[in-house]
Amino acid sequence: FGLNMGETKKDISNKGVSLKDDGNYWYTTEELPKGNSKLTKYDLLITPKAGLCRIISHTDIMYSNSFGDQLISEFKFFEEALTKKYGVNKKYDFVKRDSIWNDTQYWMMGLLKQERYLTVFWNKKDGSNLPQNNIKNISVTAYATSSNEGYISLNYEFLNINECMSEYKESSTDNI
């Protein structure tokens, strides 16, 4: 995406990225120096000490039939591209036991009710070619916003994610 682990808000802004402050060290933008045309929103976690440690990107919300065909196709696009680059992954594609949404024509409804999951992970533990470019973990996940719409989310975590999350948790509990 043209960003590096540990970069500060100022470093990223100096690259021409317009950041909207969402609070608690989260920033949103619609463009990155090397963004992907299928991704239209980027959420960045940038803490004062650790800097940039996480990028979550999203596709636009898209139509998908009740079987999830269009959403699954978009998911596969990202899965195949990232597998080519990072190698072995671990995929979860299942419906919770005893879900009433287990028939294929209810694929989207199962996803919407969070009783169906479609996600894939890359990390060194599972045999992928990470870390690369200081990236520790990557995941791709399908989400439903209704029974016929959804989006794909990509999550990149850098090697400094643990330090970053400690800062984030401290800031989230400051006023308790």
C-alpha positions, 0 to 999 in steps of 0.5 A: 500500500506504500506505507511502512511499519512504524510510520507516524501520522505525520509521515503518512500525511507527508505522502499525500494521504488525507487522514480522518481521525476516528479516535483512539488512534484509528484513522480512515482514508479512501486512498493510499500511495499504492492502493488497490482499485477494488479497495475503497476504504482504509482504516489505519491504527497509528499509535504515538510510540509504535506508529503504524501497526495495522491496516484494514481495507474494505471493498465497496458494499456489493450485491450478492444473491442469496447463495453468496455467489458474487461475494464468494467470487470477490473473496476468491479474487483476494485469496488467490492473489495473496496466496500467490504472493504469500503462499500457504494459508489457513481457510475457515469456511463453515456454518455453526452447528445447529444453525438454521441457515445451513442450506446453500440458498441461505448462505448470505443470511448465515453470514449476516447472522454471524452463523457462517464464516468465510475467512482466510489467514496467512502467518508464519505459524501456518507456513506462509511466506511471512514476515515480508515487508514487516507484515506479521499476519494477513486475513481476508474475511467476507461480511454481509450487511443484508441478505443480499449485500456484503463486502470483503475486508483485508487485515494487515498486521505489522510486526509491531502489532503487540506493542501497538495494541498495548498502547491502544488498550491503555488509551481505551481504558484511560478514563475508566 
